Amino acid sequence: EAGGVMFGKSADKLFSLSGLFAVYKPKGPTSAAVLNLLKERLLAEAGVQTDGNKRNQVLKIGHGGTLDSAAAGVLVVGIGKGTKMLSTMLTGSKKYTAIGLLGKATDTLDATGKVTEEKPYDQITKGDLENVLQKFTGDIMQVPPLYSALKKDGERLSTLVKRGEAVEAKPARPVKVYSLSLQQFQPPLFTLDVECGGGFYVRSLVSDIGKELSTCAVMQELTRTKQGPFTLEEHALYEDKWTIDEIARSLEHCTSLLSGEPAHKKLKTEHPGETAVSCE
């Protein structure tokens, strides 16, 4: 019973769900919008009537790391007590496939922004690109993009920039790139696979690669293929699977992924690059 409403069986099942699972975020909506839609679906299926603002208090749900609106892929979701485990996701490793476009720069560093610069790129070879990638592998310094969810005085930088306020670029900060490889080169497009640690911006990487090649580059497309142990292929639930039963099944499956099995403990010492996700 919550707020004087009696719940039926499916609602009981919904409110007993606890842990981490992954959903597929399509291109277009914000990560927060995807989460709200998921929440609405589940509450509707459970037959829980909510007036707009109460919705958030009724069901505890959160995500483990924003994907830009223009990006698609794995979004890790915590439900019930699982919301306390989300911080481990922010710091853990992630994998992305990114398509970069040579010869253009935008204010947002991705295809959604205003073009700020155009430069020739015909002189760039596949070899040039591969050589440059080595500079961006390992422990590197990265300046985060101005249009980002990072905050200044409690407000997102992207909100401040859009309002026309002058925003100081954040200082460069240390980030980790576990692996970086060129999958395809069809000028002006190039496709990268990146595995990185927390706080890494693939948009900045693409832009920096462009500068390093004495031209410019912008991120055309981005897909997160893995976050912590959750992969796009195996674990991400598409919208048609956003049901209480499917999520319950997924949570069971994912608990085994996350449980600190002895195998994970070993991984930690042998491959420092691997982030074992521990569940407190």
C-alpha positions as CSV (number, residue, x, y, z in Angstrom):
1,E,0.0,0.0,0.0
2,A,1.4,3.4,-1.0
3,G,-0.3,6.7,-0.6
4,G,-3.6,4.9,0.2
5,V,-3.6,2.9,-3.0
6,M,-4.0,-0.9,-2.9
7,F,-1.7,-2.6,-5.4
8,G,-2.4,-5.8,-7.3
9,K,0.0,-8.7,-8.1
10,S,1.8,-7.1,-11.0
11,A,2.4,-4.0,-8.9
12,D,3.8,-6.1,-6.1
13,K,6.1,-7.7,-8.5
14,L,7.2,-4.4,-10.0
15,F,8.0,-2.9,-6.5
16,S,10.0,-6.0,-5.5
17,L,12.3,-5.7,-8.6
18,S,15.8,-4.8,-7.5
19,G,19.2,-4.7,-9.3
20,L,20.8,-3.6,-12.5
21,F,19.7,-4.3,-16.1
22,A,20.3,-2.6,-19.5
23,V,18.1,-1.1,-22.0
24,Y,18.7,0.0,-25.6
25,K,18.6,3.8,-26.0
26,P,17.7,4.9,-29.5
27,K,19.0,7.9,-31.3
28,G,17.0,11.1,-30.5
29,P,15.6,11.1,-27.0
30,T,17.7,12.1,-24.0
31,S,18.7,9.4,-21.5
32,A,16.3,10.9,-19.0
33,A,13.4,10.8,-21.5
34,V,14.1,7.1,-22.1
35,L,14.1,6.4,-18.4
36,N,10.8,8.3,-18.0
37,L,9.2,6.3,-20.8
38,L,10.4,3.1,-19.2
39,K,9.0,4.2,-15.8
40,E,5.6,5.1,-17.4
41,R,5.4,1.8,-19.1
42,L,6.0,-0.2,-16.0
43,L,3.7,1.8,-13.8
44,A,0.9,1.5,-16.5
45,E,1.4,-2.2,-16.7
46,A,1.2,-2.5,-12.9
47,G,-2.0,-0.4,-13.0
48,V,-0.5,2.2,-10.7
49,Q,-2.3,5.5,-11.1
50,T,0.1,8.4,-10.5
51,D,-0.4,12.1,-10.8
52,G,2.5,13.6,-12.7
53,N,4.9,14.7,-9.9
54,K,4.4,11.7,-7.6
55,R,5.6,9.3,-10.3
56,N,9.2,9.7,-9.2
57,Q,8.7,8.9,-5.6
58,V,6.7,5.8,-6.4
59,L,9.3,3.8,-8.3
60,K,13.0,4.1,-7.6
61,I,14.8,4.0,-10.9
62,G,18.0,5.6,-12.3
63,H,20.6,5.2,-15.0
64,G,24.4,4.6,-14.8
65,G,25.7,7.2,-17.2
66,T,24.2,9.6,-19.7
67,L,24.3,8.9,-23.4
68,D,24.0,12.1,-25.6
69,S,20.6,12.5,-27.3
70,A,22.3,11.8,-30.7
71,A,23.9,8.6,-29.5
72,A,22.4,5.1,-29.2
73,G,23.2,1.9,-27.4
74,V,23.5,0.4,-23.9
75,L,22.0,2.4,-21.0
76,V,22.4,0.7,-17.7
77,V,19.4,1.0,-15.4
78,G,19.1,0.5,-11.7
79,I,15.8,-0.3,-10.1
80,G,14.9,-0.5,-6.3
81,K,18.1,-1.1,-4.3
82,G,20.0,-1.4,-7.6
83,T,20.0,2.4,-7.8
84,K,22.7,2.4,-5.1
85,M,24.9,0.3,-7.4
86,L,24.9,2.8,-10.3
87,S,27.9,4.7,-9.2
88,T,30.1,1.7,-10.0
89,M,28.9,2.0,-13.6
90,L,30.0,5.6,-14.0
91,T,33.6,4.8,-13.2
92,G,33.7,1.4,-15.0
93,S,34.8,0.7,-18.6
94,K,32.7,1.4,-21.6
95,K,32.9,0.5,-25.3
96,Y,31.8,2.6,-28.2
97,T,31.7,2.5,-32.0
98,A,32.0,6.0,-33.4
99,I,31.8,7.4,-36.9
100,G,33.9,10.5,-37.5
101,L,33.6,12.9,-40.4
102,L,36.8,14.6,-41.5
103,G,36.9,18.2,-42.8
104,K,34.3,19.8,-40.6
105,A,34.1,21.1,-37.0
106,T,31.0,22.1,-35.0
107,D,30.4,23.9,-31.8
108,T,29.0,20.7,-30.1
109,L,31.7,18.5,-31.6
110,D,28.9,16.3,-33.1
111,A,26.6,16.4,-36.2
112,T,23.9,18.3,-34.3
113,G,25.9,21.5,-33.9
114,K,26.6,24.6,-36.0
115,V,29.5,24.2,-38.4
116,T,32.3,26.4,-37.1
117,E,35.1,25.4,-39.5
118,E,35.8,23.5,-42.8
119,K,39.2,22.3,-43.9
120,P,40.5,20.0,-46.7
121,Y,41.1,16.4,-45.8
122,D,42.1,14.7,-49.1
123,Q,45.7,14.5,-48.1
124,I,44.9,12.2,-45.1
125,T,45.6,8.5,-45.6
126,K,44.5,5.5,-43.6
127,G,48.1,5.2,-42.3
128,D,48.0,8.7,-41.0
129,L,44.9,8.0,-39.1
130,E,46.2,4.8,-37.6
131,N,49.5,6.4,-36.5
132,V,47.6,9.2,-34.8
133,L,45.4,6.8,-32.8
134,Q,48.5,5.6,-30.9
135,K,48.8,9.1,-29.3
136,F,45.3,8.7,-27.9
137,T,45.7,5.3,-26.3
138,G,46.6,4.8,-22.6
139,D,46.4,7.5,-20.0
140,I,45.8,10.7,-21.8
141,M,44.6,14.3,-20.9
142,Q,41.3,15.4,-22.4
143,V,39.4,18.6,-22.4
144,P,35.7,17.9,-22.1
145,P,33.4,19.5,-24.6
146,L,31.6,22.8,-23.8
147,Y,28.3,21.3,-24.7
148,S,28.2,18.7,-22.0
149,A,26.3,17.5,-18.9
150,L,29.2,18.6,-16.7
151,K,28.0,21.3,-14.3
152,K,29.1,24.7,-13.2
153,D,27.3,26.2,-10.2
154,G,24.8,23.4,-10.4
155,E,23.8,24.0,-14.0
156,R,24.7,21.9,-17.0
157,L,27.3,23.6,-19.2
158,S,25.2,22.8,-22.3
159,T,22.3,24.8,-20.7
160,L,24.5,27.8,-20.0
161,V,26.0,27.8,-23.5
162,K,22.6,27.6,-25.1
163,R,21.5,30.6,-23.0
164,G,24.3,32.5,-24.5
165,E,26.4,32.8,-21.3
166,A,30.2,32.8,-21.7
167,V,31.4,29.5,-20.4
168,E,35.1,28.8,-19.6
169,A,36.3,25.6,-21.0
170,K,36.9,23.0,-18.3
171,P,40.6,22.2,-17.8
172,A,42.0,19.0,-19.3
173,R,41.6,16.0,-17.1
174,P,43.2,12.6,-17.0
175,V,41.2,9.8,-18.8
176,K,41.9,6.2,-19.7
177,V,41.7,4.6,-23.2
178,Y,42.1,0.9,-22.9
179,S,42.0,0.3,-26.7
180,L,41.4,2.3,-29.8
181,S,41.2,0.9,-33.3
182,L,40.3,2.0,-36.8
183,Q,37.5,-0.2,-38.2
184,Q,36.9,1.6,-41.5
185,F,38.2,4.4,-43.6
186,Q,36.1,5.8,-46.4
187,P,37.0,9.5,-46.6
188,P,35.6,11.7,-45.2
189,L,34.2,9.0,-42.9
190,F,36.2,6.9,-40.5
191,T,34.9,4.4,-37.9
192,L,36.6,3.8,-34.5
193,D,36.2,1.2,-31.8
194,V,37.0,2.7,-28.4
195,E,37.2,1.2,-25.0
196,C,37.6,3.8,-22.3
197,G,37.2,4.5,-18.6
198,G,34.8,6.9,-16.8
199,G,34.4,10.6,-17.7
200,F,35.6,10.1,-21.3
201,Y,34.1,12.0,-24.2
202,V,34.2,10.3,-27.6
203,R,33.2,13.6,-29.2
204,S,36.4,15.2,-27.8
205,L,38.5,12.3,-29.0
206,V,37.2,12.7,-32.6
207,S,37.7,16.4,-32.6
208,D,41.2,16.0,-31.2
209,I,42.1,13.4,-33.8
210,G,41.0,15.9,-36.5
211,K,43.3,18.6,-35.0
212,E,46.2,16.2,-34.7
213,L,45.8,15.5,-38.5
214,S,45.9,19.3,-39.2
215,T,42.3,19.3,-40.4
216,C,39.2,19.0,-38.3
217,A,36.7,16.3,-37.5
218,V,33.3,15.9,-36.0
219,M,31.4,12.9,-34.6
220,Q,28.7,11.8,-37.0
221,E,27.4,8.8,-35.1
222,L,27.9,7.1,-31.7
223,T,26.8,3.7,-30.3
224,R,27.7,2.5,-26.9
225,T,28.2,-1.3,-27.3
226,K,29.2,-2.1,-23.7
227,Q,29.0,-0.6,-20.3
228,G,30.6,-2.6,-17.4
229,P,29.6,-6.2,-18.1
230,F,26.5,-5.3,-20.1
231,T,26.7,-5.6,-23.9
232,L,24.4,-4.3,-26.5
233,E,24.1,-7.7,-28.2
234,E,23.4,-9.8,-25.2
235,H,21.8,-7.7,-22.5
236,A,20.1,-4.5,-23.8
237,L,16.3,-4.7,-23.7
238,Y,14.6,-3.1,-26.6
239,E,11.4,-1.1,-26.1
240,D,9.1,-4.1,-26.9
241,K,10.7,-5.9,-23.9
242,W,10.0,-3.2,-21.4
243,T,7.7,-5.4,-19.3
244,I,7.8,-6.4,-15.7
245,D,8.4,-10.0,-16.5
246,E,11.1,-9.4,-19.1
247,I,12.9,-7.1,-16.6
248,A,12.6,-9.6,-13.8
249,R,14.1,-12.2,-16.1
250,S,16.9,-9.8,-17.1
251,L,17.7,-8.9,-13.5
252,E,18.2,-12.6,-12.6
253,H,20.5,-13.0,-15.6
254,C,22.4,-9.8,-14.8
255,T,22.9,-10.7,-11.1
256,S,25.2,-13.5,-12.2
257,L,27.1,-11.0,-14.4
258,L,27.6,-8.7,-11.5
259,S,28.2,-11.0,-8.6
260,G,31.8,-10.8,-7.5
261,E,32.8,-14.3,-8.5
262,P,36.3,-15.4,-7.8
263,A,37.0,-15.2,-11.5
264,H,36.5,-11.4,-11.3
265,K,38.9,-11.1,-8.4
266,K,41.6,-12.8,-10.5
267,L,40.9,-10.5,-13.4
268,K,41.7,-7.5,-11.3
269,T,45.2,-8.5,-10.7
270,E,46.0,-9.9,-14.1
271,H,44.4,-7.2,-16.3
272,P,44.4,-3.9,-14.5
273,G,42.6,-2.6,-17.6
274,E,39.6,-4.7,-16.8
275,T,37.2,-3.1,-14.4
276,A,35.5,-5.8,-12.3
277,V,32.1,-4.4,-11.1
278,S,31.6,-5.2,-7.5
279,C,28.1,-5.0,-6.0
280,E,28.1,-3.7,-2.5
